[in-house]
């Protein structure tokens, strides 16, 4: 298999990735308490939970105690943890479901999906709420969807600035291109998305400066942050090459620089494993290649960490 064919296969797998969800209406908002039917759906990993709200509002309409609630007032929780609606569903699942990630071929010759490893975690059971919005943890979207749109576009702008040292690419998109990008994200239209995003990824005359990457580190709850999902987000300027040389930056060298206590080795995971799109990332994987082929739709590498042992 050529490198181009491998990249295409990887992108196909990412775009085709999905998670079975089982969504229940919160008993406190249900006329029959916990006797309402659940909503089952196979949902794209790259998508966002708020896109489901209109159909969920319609599905649970006859069970709602308050029939006047609007779809945009809905929010989701997992085991009483409010889920960040601006995180892709695949990232939320990797961070909070407890499922073990799939392993690359070097560690397991018979690759297994997360569902094969952890059948008890699927379908992922979520609770839908329409009341008691957790304002201390979630920003509330508006009826027109502008808040969700702006959150996504701002994330794209930040990634664009990190890559090129300027957000000129996203800012110079025509209105039609901007609309096409957002519609492609909402409807999971890969060809339409690629047509626009390639303009940002390969900006003419702009050398690649940094890799947009966030690392999500599980942490113990504390008195100062008792209800944040127990996550610490680590972000720093990650260059395509190891500083001071011409060696390509790998996920191993980047994590060693960011979190040396967790990643004392640049080549071998000892205390934690990096996870992207539900799979363990080889420590030798080049971050530039990952950015071009395996970034989320906002242009970021959202890397979760799974503790070993």
N, C-alpha and C positions, 0 to 999 in steps of 0.2 A: 504493500500500500504506500502510495506517495504521500509526502507531507500535506499536499493540497487535499488529497482524498481523505486523509486523517482529520484535517481541520473541518472539512465538510461533514464528515460523520459525527464529529464532536458537536458541531452546531446543530445538526439534525436531532441528536439525542437531547440536547438542552431544550430546544424548541418543542420537542415532543414529550418532554418530561411532565408528569402530572401526578396529582395526589388525590386519592379518594377521600372525600369529606363527608362526614355525617353531622349535620347541623340541627341542633335542637333549640326550640324557643325556651327562653328562661321560664321556669315554672312560676315565678312570681309575677309574670306578665301574661300568663296563659289562663284562659277561662276554665280549662280542665286540668290545671296544675301540670302534671308531667305526662298527660295522656295524649298530647298532640303527636301527630306523625312527625318523624324526622325528615329532613330534606337531604337526599343523597345526590352527590355529583362528583364526577371526575374532573378536577380543576387544574388548569395549567400552572406549573410551578412558577412561571415568570409573571403571572398576573397578580392582581391585587384584590383583596377581599371586598372593598366597597363596591366593586363592579357587580357583585352578586346581590346587593341590597334590594334593588327594585323587584327582582323575581322572588326573593325571600319574603319581602313585604306582602306580595300578592299570594304567595303560598300559605303563609300563616295568618292571612287576614281574618279568617273565620274563627281563629283561636285567640285573637288579641283581646285583652281586657279593655284596652284603650283603642278603639277603632280609628281614631283620628291621627295616630302617630304617622309621621312621614318616613319614607324609606331612608333618607339621609340621616335620620336620627339613630340609625342602627349601629351597633358596635359588637365586637366579638370578644369572647374570652375563652381561655383554655385553663381548666382547673383553677378558676377564679382569677386568672391573670389576664388583664386587658391586653389585647394584641394590638401592636402598633399598625395602624391601617396603611401607613406609607411604606411599610416593609413588604417586599414580594412574599407571596404565600410560601414559596419554596424555602426562603430564608427563615421565615417564622417556624416552619416545620422542622428544619434542621436545628434551630436553636432551642426549641422548647418541647418537641414531641417525645424526646428520649430515645428515638430510633437510632440504631447504630448505622453509620454511613457505609456505603458500598466501598470495597477496596479495589485499588488498581491491580492490574495483572501481576505486578511484581510481588505483591504480598498474598495474592490469592488467585491461583490459576483458574479457578472456576468462579468468575465474577458473579456476585449475587446482588440483587436489588435490595434496597432498604426494606421493602415489604417482605422479601423472602427471609431476611434476617430477623425481623421483628414483627411478626404477623399481628401481635397484640396491639401494635400502635396504629394499625390501619383497619377500617377507615379512621382518619383523624377526627375525633369527636370534639366539636366546638359548640359553644353556647352563644345564641344570638340574643341581644338585649336591645330594647328601644327606650328604656328609661334609666334614670340614675347615671347619667353620663359621668365617667370618671375624669373630670376636668383637670385634676392634678396630674394626670398621666397622658391624656390624649387631647389633641386639638380637635374641635368638632368641625366636620365638613359642613358646607352649605348646600342648599337645595339645588343650585345650579352646577355643582361639581367644580367650582372655581378653586376651592382650597386644595382639593386633590390634584387638579391639573397643575396648579402653581407649585405644589410640593414636588411633583415629579420634574417639572421643567427646571426648578431651582437646583435639583440634584444633577440634572443633565448639564446645566451651566457650570456647576462646580467641577464636575468631571472634565468638561471641556477646557476650563481654565487650567486645571492641573496638567492636562496633556500638553497644551500648547502655550501656556503662559498668558492666554487671553481667552475670553468667552466670545470672541468675534464670530466664530463659526455658528453657534446657536443663535446669537443675536442677529446675524445677517440672513437667517432663513426667511424665505418669503412666507406670507400668511398661509398660502396653500400648503407649503412644505411643513410648517408648524402644525397645521390642522391634520395633515396626513400622518405625521409622526404620532400625535396623540391618539388619533383614531386607530392606528395600527397597534398601539399599546392596548387600547381598550378591547379591540376585537381580535388580538393575536394574529395579525396579518403580517407574516414574516417578510414577504417580498416588498410590501409597502414600507415596512420598518427599515429593512436593509437599504432601500434606495435612498432614504434620508440619512440614516445613521452613518453610512459610509462617507458622506460628505463631511461629517464631524470627525470621524475617526482618522481620515486621511486628508486633513486640511492641507491645501496647497501651500507649499513653501514654509510650513511650520514644523520645525524639528520636534520630535517627541521629547518632552522635558521630564514628566513624571507620570507614574502609573496611579490612577485613582483606585485606592484600595483601603478598605476598612476591615479591621479585625475585631471580631466579637468574642470577648473573653468571658466565660462564666465566672462569677465571683460569688462570695458568700454574702447573704443579706446582712445589712447593718442598720443601726438605729438611724443613720443619716439617709439611707436609701432602702427602706424596707419593702418597697413595692414597685421596683423598676424592672422586674424580671430577672434581677440578679445578673445583670450584664454590664461589662465595662467595654466601651468601644475605643479601640486604639487606632489612631490615624497619624501618619507622619508622611513626609515627602519621600516617596519611593522612586528612585531613578531607574532607568532601563539597564544601566550598568552599575556594577559595584563601585562605589566612590573610590577615586584614586587609581582606577585601572580600566582595562577594557574587557573584563570578565562580565558576561551577561548576568544580570540579576536574576536569581531564582527565588522561588517561594521560600526555600530554605535560608538563603542569605538574607532575604528581607525580614523574615521572622526572627532570625538570629540577631539582627540589628535592632528590631523593634522590641523584642521580648527575650533577651538573652537568658534570663533565669528559666524560662519555660522551654527555650530552644537553645540549649548549650551547644548542640551540634548543628551545623549547616546542612548536613547530608542525611541524618537519621533522626526521625522523631523519637524522642525518649520519654518525654512527659506529656506531650499533647500532639494531636494530629490536626492538620488543616483540612477543612472540609468546604467544598464548593459544589453547589447543585446536587447535594446528597451523596457525594463521593469524596473519598480521601484523595487529596492532591499530592502527587509525588513531590518530594522535596527538591528534585532536580528540575521541575517544570519552570520554564522561563516566564517571568511575570509579564513581559511584553506580549508574548504569545498568548498567555491566558487572557490578557486584556482584550486582545483583538478577536479572540475566538470564543471566550467563555464569560465575558462580562454580562451582568444583568442589563435589563433594558435601559436603565438610567446611565449606563456606561461605567459602572463601578464593579470592582471585584469585591463582593461581600463575603469575606472568608470567616467561617465559624471555626471554633476550636473545640475539639472533643478531648477531654482528659483521658489519659491512658492509665490502666491499672485500677 
